[in-house]
């Protein structure tokens, strides 16, 4: 049970990272705030303006930049592990396939279930994660 709780808290930590690092300031009750409070205010404003589950282009771009950076970090870490630890590119393909399966499960099952994420956002998130991995595998092949 402790391992499950640890994995859940680690998952939440990474999912909420863009919320905590939101760099844009917002005035709330006369105070200038940044980070999670500012992000939640921007998210509430977007949902009120565009409808439930619709982030608007600014928040969507902000989140997708985090997804893209995460994909680059994962590619780098997977390449390091495959070469330094295992000494083979085969494990790189295994790691990428596992990541794609995990991302598919997260974006199309977990996120809609727990965060009411719209399918359109799930598809966009999935593509932003998977496209760099696919491009990297394509470059390795040739």
N, C-alpha and C positions, 0 to 999 in steps of 0.2 A: 504494500500500500504506500509506503514512503517513496518508493521509486516512481510510482505513478504520479504522486503529488509533486515530486521534484520535476518530472518531465512536463507536467502541466504548467508549473510555474515558469519553467524555462521557455516553453512555447509562448506563453503570455508575454514574457519579457521581450522576446524577439518580435512578436506581432505588434506590441505597443511601442517599440523603439521609435518609429517616426513620430508618434504622438508626443513623446517626452522630449524629442530633439527639435520640435517645431520652432524655427528661428524667427518667425514673424510675430510682431507685437500686436496685441489687441487691448483695447481699453475696456475693462470690466469694472463697473461700479466706481468709475473715476480713477482706477489704478491701471497702470500699464503692466501687462503680464505677458510672459512668453512661455514656451514649453507646452505642457499638457493642457493647462487651462486655456491658453490661447488657441490651441488646436481644437479642443472641444467646442469653444465658442465659434470658431470658423466652420466646424462641422455642423453645428446646430443651425448656423446661418445658411449654409449650403442646403441642408435638408428642408429648412423653411422656405427657401427661395425656389429650389428645383424639384422638391418632392423627396419622399423617403427613399433612402438608399442611393441618391444621386449626389455625387460629391462636387460637381462643377469642375471646370477645366483646371483651375489653379490647384485645388487640393488633389485632384487626380494626377496631375503632373508631378506634384510633390511626392506623392506616394509611389508613383511609378519610377521616379528617380531612385528611391530607396530600393525598390525591387531590382532595378538594373544593377545598382552597386552591389547588392546582395548576390546577384548572379555572378558578377565578376569576382567577388571574394570567394564564392563557392568554387568557381572554375580554378582559381589560383590554388586554393587549399586542396582540391581534388587532384590537380596536377602534381602538387608537391607530394601528397600521400602516395599517389600511384608510382612516382619515380623514385622518391627517397626511401619510402617504407617497403614497397613491393617491387620496384625496379621494372615495371611493366605498364604498357599503355592499356592492357586488357582491363585492369582494375579501374582505370579511368572511365571506360565505357560502362562498367558495372555500377560505378558511383553515379554517373549521369543518369542511367536508367532508373536507379533507385530514387534519385532526386526527382525525376519526372513523375514517377509513380506517387511519391510523397506529395509533390505539389498538386497533382491531380486530385488526390484524396482531400488535401487541405482546401483547395480553391472551390471544388464542386460538391464537397460534403460538409466538412467542418465549418467553413466560413458561412455558408448559407444557413446552416443549422444553428450556430451560436451567435452570429452577428447579423443575420438577415441580409447577407450580401447578395446583390443582384447578379444574375448569370453573366450579364455584359461585363461587369467589373471582374468577375472570376476569369472570364476568357482573356481580358486584357492583362490581368496579373499573370496568368499562366503563360501567355505569349512573351511577355517581358522577361520572365524567368527562363523560359525554354529556348527562345531564339538565340541568345548568346552561347548557350551550351551546344546547340545544333551547329551554329557557325563555327565554333571551336572544333567540334568533332569533324566537320567538313574540311576545315583547314588541315587537320592532322592526317586526314585520308589522302590528301593530295600533296 
